[in-house]
Each structure stands twice: as C-alpha cells, then as structure tokens.
Amino acid sequence: QVQLMESGGGSVQAGGSLRLSCDASAVTSSRNCMGWFRQAPGKEREGVAAIDTGDGRTHYTDSVKGRFTISQDSAKNTVYLQMNGLRPEDTAVYYCAADPGWCLRPDPLAREWLNRYRYWGQGTQVTVSS
C-alpha cells in the first residue's frame, strides 16, 4: 500500500513559521498533483495548497495566499509546505495527498475533487497559540 509520510508539524505562537515535508517516494507515477489538506476538530477536511509536479503550477486556498508556499524537490520526491504568519485558525492536522496525473483546473483543492487523491499520509499536527 502506497503511503505518504509527513513531518514537520509542531506548536508555535501566532506569527511563527513551520515547514511541513511530505515524502512521496512511494508514489510511482511520474506526474502527480500533490496536495496539502487540513482538518480541524469538528470541521471538514479542506484543501490548503497543491502543486502539479509536471509543470510546477501551484494552487492555494484564499485563506493562506501570501502566507503559505508549496514547493517540490523532484530529486528527493519531496513536497514542502512553508507556513509563515501562522494564525490560531491554522490549527489542524495537516495531510499530504497525491493524485496521479495533472492537477485539475481551475481548482484542484475543491471539495468535490477530494476523492481523486488516491494516496494519503497519516497527518501531522500543527498547533498555533495566540
């Protein structure tokens, strides 16, 4: 079973930064839409950011634009989520996911596409205190 591995979560104060990493070496397809999702207690899972590993195009949900950056290191089969200016409302379990193929347009993070992401990690906790 293909498993993604997240790391880098933790606890920070508001305004702080964290960098999440996703080891996607178990995914064999040459092109993937790699996404970061999050789920806060009592809330539905939501898309945060995505990157098309083929053309490098990125997508962000509105609430993180200008604060979060998704990137990839193809040589390491790793995707990163740099999170700056963290807010208490960013507190959630963050998941990495892979959808083999290219990112759907216009919005690969839309809720109706959630089931397209075939491979998921176990999640990493991010806690932001005020």
VMD Tcl script that draws the C-alpha trace (Angstrom):
set ca {
  {0.00 0.00 0.00}
  {1.35 3.37 -1.01}
  {1.87 5.60 1.99}
  {2.97 9.19 2.09}
  {4.98 10.39 5.08}
  {4.51 13.85 6.56}
  {6.82 15.53 9.04}
  {7.48 18.96 10.46}
  {4.37 19.67 12.49}
  {4.52 21.19 15.94}
  {3.38 24.00 18.20}
  {4.15 27.66 17.56}
  {2.87 31.03 18.64}
  {0.85 33.21 16.32}
  {3.05 34.83 13.72}
  {5.51 31.96 13.76}
  {6.57 29.61 10.98}
  {6.71 25.91 10.29}
  {7.76 23.86 7.30}
  {5.99 20.60 6.56}
  {7.57 17.91 4.44}
  {5.93 15.09 2.51}
  {7.98 12.11 1.38}
  {6.24 10.87 -1.77}
  {8.90 8.38 -2.85}
  {6.37 5.52 -2.67}
  {4.30 7.10 -5.46}
  {5.44 5.60 -8.76}
  {3.60 7.78 -11.27}
  {5.85 10.30 -12.97}
  {3.43 13.20 -12.69}
  {1.19 13.93 -9.75}
  {-0.97 16.60 -8.28}
  {0.42 16.84 -4.76}
  {-1.85 18.49 -2.24}
  {-1.80 19.60 1.36}
  {-5.08 19.36 3.22}
  {-6.04 20.09 6.81}
  {-8.75 19.12 9.21}
  {-9.56 20.96 12.40}
  {-11.65 19.36 15.19}
  {-15.31 19.34 14.26}
  {-14.66 20.60 10.74}
  {-14.46 19.01 7.33}
  {-11.17 18.39 5.60}
  {-10.19 21.29 3.39}
  {-7.61 21.85 0.69}
  {-4.75 24.20 1.53}
  {-2.30 24.08 -1.37}
  {-1.45 21.95 -4.38}
  {1.35 21.67 -6.88}
  {1.46 19.96 -10.25}
  {4.77 18.10 -10.30}
  {4.79 18.20 -14.09}
  {4.58 21.95 -14.76}
  {5.12 23.34 -11.26}
  {1.83 25.22 -11.25}
  {0.60 25.95 -7.73}
  {-2.82 26.50 -6.20}
  {-3.80 27.92 -2.82}
  {-6.95 28.36 -0.85}
  {-7.71 32.02 -0.27}
  {-7.06 31.99 3.48}
  {-3.38 31.04 3.07}
  {-2.42 33.06 0.00}
  {0.61 35.21 0.72}
  {1.46 33.22 3.86}
  {1.99 29.61 2.72}
  {4.20 28.34 -0.09}
  {4.12 24.88 -1.61}
  {7.23 23.61 -3.39}
  {8.83 20.41 -4.56}
  {12.24 18.79 -4.67}
  {11.93 16.33 -7.53}
  {15.27 14.69 -6.80}
  {14.08 13.82 -3.30}
  {10.45 13.10 -4.26}
  {9.50 15.52 -1.52}
  {6.89 18.24 -1.35}
  {7.08 21.06 1.19}
  {4.63 23.47 2.71}
  {6.30 26.56 4.14}
  {3.88 28.24 6.52}
  {4.61 31.77 7.66}
  {2.48 34.19 9.62}
  {0.64 31.34 11.30}
  {-2.68 32.09 12.96}
  {-4.66 30.19 15.61}
  {-7.22 29.31 12.92}
  {-4.48 27.39 11.07}
  {-4.50 24.84 13.89}
  {-5.35 21.44 12.40}
  {-4.00 18.08 11.38}
  {-2.27 18.56 8.04}
  {-2.29 15.79 5.45}
  {-0.30 15.26 2.31}
  {-2.04 13.61 -0.64}
  {-1.27 12.55 -4.20}
  {-3.50 12.41 -7.25}
  {-1.68 10.63 -10.10}
  {-1.72 12.82 -13.20}
  {-2.01 16.57 -13.59}
  {-3.83 18.93 -11.28}
  {-7.42 19.52 -12.27}
  {-8.30 23.06 -13.21}
  {-9.44 25.53 -12.19}
  {-9.31 24.33 -8.59}
  {-7.71 21.00 -7.65}
  {-8.46 21.78 -4.00}
  {-12.21 21.93 -4.46}
  {-14.19 19.68 -2.14}
  {-15.72 17.68 -4.99}
  {-12.25 16.50 -6.05}
  {-11.18 15.27 -2.64}
  {-11.76 11.63 -3.55}
  {-9.45 11.91 -6.55}
  {-6.46 11.99 -4.22}
  {-5.61 8.32 -4.15}
  {-2.75 8.31 -1.67}
  {-2.67 9.96 1.74}
  {-0.35 10.33 4.67}
  {-1.19 9.82 8.33}
  {-1.19 13.53 9.08}
  {0.87 15.84 11.26}
  {-0.48 18.14 13.96}
  {0.01 21.89 13.69}
  {-1.00 23.94 16.74}
  {-0.87 27.74 16.77}
  {-1.40 29.54 20.05}
  {-2.43 33.16 20.43}
}
mol new
graphics top color blue
foreach p $ca { graphics top sphere $p radius 0.5 }
foreach p [lrange $ca 0 end-1] q [lrange $ca 1 end] { graphics top cylinder $p $q radius 0.2 }
display resetview
